[in-house]
Amino acid sequence: MTFWSGYAWPTILVVLQIIAIILPLIIAVAYLTYAERKVMAAMQLRQGPMVVGPFGLLQPIADGVKLLSKETIVPSGANRMLFILAPMITFFLSLVAWAVIPFDDGWVLANINVGVLYLFAISSLGVYGIIIAGWASNSKYAFLGGLRSAAQMVSYEVSIGFVMISVLLCVGSLNLSDIVKAQHTIWFAIPLLPMFVIFFISALAETNRAPFDLPEGESEITGGFMVEYSSMTYALFFLGEYANMILMSGMTSILFLGGWLAPFGVAPFTWVPGPIWFILKICFCLFVFIWVRATLPRFRYDQLMRLGWKVFLPFSLAWVVITAGVLTAFGWLPK
């Protein structure tokens, strides 16, 4: 085995695959901001971006150039290293999770057998970037935002964990491709509808989106954990949030909406390639993310905690027990 065939070429191939995933993802993140402005403008009878480029299509690029050209200001009392590291952590974690996301049968960077655990671990680590940002800023408002985010993520991670367990009981595998293939007959969104709803609402809380955008809370803590950030450090938080929205939409599609599978296994639905179906399902979930933001007011903090601990946690735990009981009673446990 030569150095080229044994080490160099496989490494180059993996790097090219990573670029093929990350580059479209970053472009999608940029234009998700444009889509959000346009969708919310339509719902609120406004125009949205329409000046920069045709139909305002160059607005995300203009925003990026503006943020890149601004000065990065670090508060005098801040921990400089952690202050700059925090947004990098948030953005990096939102990208590395895509290593195990299957776009089609065999179209996955790392087809590991514990893909669900990997995703759960990465999404749990996301809170560290926000906590570090809140503490390193040396600001009471930022610190309050960081603490809010920590409590919020811990509360809804538990519910997401039980939702995933109910799906795994039906599949018998932690591999994400196996989860998609198990939905050939029926998407899990139908038999596990309550868990599907809980997962999606918890995803809103996980990504700090309205009506659960309490870590930012402009009306109370003037921007929360990001209050001291500017220029590209602020942009990395912004990009991380939107990348996490796409990631949670992808997880929703895989766990409950059949991933790359067509809605019906007949023509003309089967003529559409699997990755196209996967992207369309992600776009639908993102539309609902935006729809919720345009419709619902922000929760109070006690309402947020009550929903997570007194409603979602007991209900999801009970549903896991019911699911296991039904699968055992009818002999439907996966082999």
Rosetta blueprint (number, residue, H / E / L):
1 M L
2 T L
3 F H
4 W H
5 S H
6 G H
7 Y H
8 A H
9 W H
10 P H
11 T H
12 I H
13 L H
14 V H
15 V H
16 L H
17 Q H
18 I H
19 I H
20 A H
21 I H
22 I H
23 L H
24 P H
25 L H
26 I H
27 I H
28 A H
29 V H
30 A H
31 Y H
32 L H
33 T H
34 Y H
35 A H
36 E H
37 R H
38 K H
39 V H
40 M H
41 A H
42 A H
43 M H
44 Q L
45 L L
46 R L
47 Q L
48 G L
49 P L
50 M L
51 V L
52 V L
53 G L
54 P H
55 F H
56 G H
57 L L
58 L L
59 Q H
60 P H
61 I H
62 A H
63 D H
64 G H
65 V H
66 K H
67 L H
68 L H
69 S H
70 K L
71 E L
72 T L
73 I L
74 V L
75 P L
76 S L
77 G L
78 A L
79 N L
80 R H
81 M H
82 L H
83 F H
84 I H
85 L H
86 A H
87 P H
88 M H
89 I H
90 T H
91 F H
92 F H
93 L H
94 S H
95 L H
96 V H
97 A H
98 W H
99 A H
100 V H
101 I L
102 P L
103 F L
104 D E
105 D L
106 G L
107 W E
108 V L
109 L L
110 A L
111 N L
112 I L
113 N L
114 V L
115 G H
116 V H
117 L H
118 Y H
119 L H
120 F H
121 A H
122 I H
123 S H
124 S H
125 L H
126 G H
127 V H
128 Y H
129 G H
130 I H
131 I H
132 I H
133 A H
134 G H
135 W H
136 A H
137 S L
138 N L
139 S L
140 K H
141 Y H
142 A H
143 F H
144 L H
145 G H
146 G H
147 L H
148 R H
149 S H
150 A H
151 A H
152 Q H
153 M H
154 V H
155 S H
156 Y H
157 E H
158 V H
159 S H
160 I H
161 G H
162 F H
163 V H
164 M H
165 I H
166 S H
167 V H
168 L H
169 L H
170 C H
171 V H
172 G L
173 S L
174 L L
175 N L
176 L H
177 S H
178 D H
179 I H
180 V H
181 K H
182 A L
183 Q L
184 H L
185 T L
186 I L
187 W L
188 F L
189 A L
190 I L
191 P L
192 L L
193 L H
194 P H
195 M H
196 F H
197 V H
198 I H
199 F H
200 F H
201 I H
202 S H
203 A H
204 L H
205 A H
206 E H
207 T L
208 N L
209 R L
210 A L
211 P L
212 F L
213 D L
214 L L
215 P L
216 E L
217 G L
218 E H
219 S H
220 E H
221 I H
222 T L
223 G L
224 G H
225 F H
226 M H
227 V L
228 E L
229 Y L
230 S L
231 S H
232 M H
233 T H
234 Y H
235 A H
236 L H
237 F H
238 F H
239 L H
240 G H
241 E H
242 Y H
243 A H
244 N H
245 M H
246 I H
247 L H
248 M H
249 S H
250 G H
251 M H
252 T H
253 S H
254 I H
255 L H
256 F H
257 L L
258 G L
259 G L
260 W L
261 L L
262 A L
263 P L
264 F L
265 G L
266 V L
267 A L
268 P L
269 F H
270 T H
271 W H
272 V L
273 P L
274 G H
275 P H
276 I H
277 W H
278 F H
279 I H
280 L H
281 K H
282 I H
283 C H
284 F H
285 C H
286 L H
287 F H
288 V H
289 F H
290 I H
291 W H
292 V H
293 R H
294 A H
295 T H
296 L L
297 P L
298 R L
299 F L
300 R L
301 Y H
302 D H
303 Q H
304 L H
305 M H
306 R H
307 L H
308 G H
309 W H
310 K H
311 V H
312 F H
313 L H
314 P H
315 F H
316 S H
317 L H
318 A H
319 W H
320 V H
321 V H
322 I H
323 T H
324 A H
325 G H
326 V H
327 L H
328 T H
329 A H
330 F L
331 G L
332 W L
333 L L
334 P L
335 K L
